Amino acid sequence: MVTLPRLAVVYTELKEQWSGRSHATKPEPHRMVVNMNSVVGIRANAVSSEKQEIVFSILKSAFPIFVMLESVALIGTVDLEIAGRISSAAQAAVGLGDQLLYLTSTAASGLSVATCAVAARYFGSGNHKRMSATIKSSIIVATICGITAMIVGWLAADSFVRLLSDDAAVISNGAQYIRLCAIGSLPYVLSIVISSIFRAIGRTVESLYPSITTAAFAIGFSYLLFEVGPWKGSLEALCVAWDLAAYLGLGISFILLKKRLNCFVDIVATREGQTRFDKVRERKNSVRLVKLLFLIGIAVVLADSATLATDFLVYKLLSMLEGATNLQAAWTIFLKVEETFAIMPISALSLAFAATVGQMIGQGKEKQARDCLRFLMVSTSILSAMVGAILVSAPHLMAMFTHADSQVCTNATEMVSLIPVFFPLLAVRLLAFSYMEGAGQTATPMKLSLAGNAVKLILGAVLMNVLSLGSAGLVFSILCARTLTAVYSVLALKSTARNSKASDRAI
């Protein structure tokens, strides 16, 4: 660590040497080398200290996001556990329903990434007026997306489930599950976008309270309504619990947003005393912001939609195999295990890092951001591999999800056999994508995600259905797709530095 006494000693020596106060000659070369090495050491220690502070800040910001995402994942885990008490068909229905509902979160995630990237850049550069306008535009777009998701989810539920399953019980349970859960789409989308606003300004703790409240009430209501009341013993209890908790969490989010940020007050205040020309210019800027949010967010939406579409089609491929319902239930468990123990914690770190990247690029510190990226990639890969190894060695992990059928447990255990490898590959990809997204470069992650999912789907179809390898073929196809995506995402980081300057001009 650099200390004031050490700085004073070096400064005094250099001053004496060059001022000629001690001697009227130049300093001896060997003394100059020693002193310059001291200066270099101080500078290196200062850079290292700054890197540690940045990483600590990212981890500090990631923890509330981790708690927030894990609370959402915990809701899904509880739904899966309760559905396992009913039947394997109910578990498959929950898995199918969650995939369609994830489309809602995909649209919200795209908008939240765009909001965080743009707002964080304005926040880092000190342009709070533009930041407030970005927040307002994002909330308006999020409201439109949420209402659209409610309508589509309600109307398309039955057709969607019939497309991916031929089991009558799965169709009946899945369609009803989607219709009722779609009611909570509006508050869910708005909550995700509001959380990204808090991340953009470094106030991630503010998003923690509504998430914990939503999770606590959703889980509590799920167990309560499943045991007593008109929805006793049915999946409808889980849907009603989610809808009530989602609207409660949204109310808390808006209260915190208004209390802590006062962004809407600032925007309204700036309109007082404006001329007609100023109002026209403000409207044009608002349209420009919406277009910018769309261009950044659409790539994220397409990338996430490709992943969801691939998971949808995996359900369809599994439906063509013998024991389709058990395989679909096992695939649901695999997705939930990966979501809970890998996707959510790594995504929390990635979201916090993306916000930090946006702020640092706004301050002209792109090199420091890249140094942090390398450190986070290595450390997260090691930790995630350890977590995967622990999960594989846990003999009762699958049993907690499968009350109905032991064959589901066997299939799920086979599917999670390579998660010690899957998790590190996922960590590399998500962190690389978060750097690009924080820099406003979302096109490359979209292309890589589309390519990786295409490989997984095509190779999985050949191995599972043509060569009859079953779930083993699915596991191998996931391994190949994730390896290719992780490698190319690291290679693509080289072009991000060149493109970030163009992004600065656009924002």
Salt bridges, closest charged atoms under 4 A:
GLU28 OE1 - HIS30 NE2 3.15
GLU50 OE2 - LYS365 NZ 3.63
GLU81 OE2 - ARG85 NE 3.31
GLU81 OE2 - HIS403 NE2 3.15
ASP158 OD2 - ARG162 NE 2.79
GLU206 OE2 - ARG203 NH2 2.99
GLU206 OE1 - ARG260 NE 3.36
GLU227 OE2 - ARG85 NH1 3.42
ASP278 OD1 - ARG281 NH2 3.25
GLU282 OE2 - ARG271 NE 3.32
ASP311 OD1 - LYS456 NZ 3.46
GLU338 OE2 - ARG482 NH1 2.38
GLU339 OE1 - LYS336 NZ 2.72
ASP371 OD2 - LYS367 NZ 3.52
ASP371 OD1 - ARG374 NH2 2.29
ASP504 OD1 - ARG121 NH1 2.31
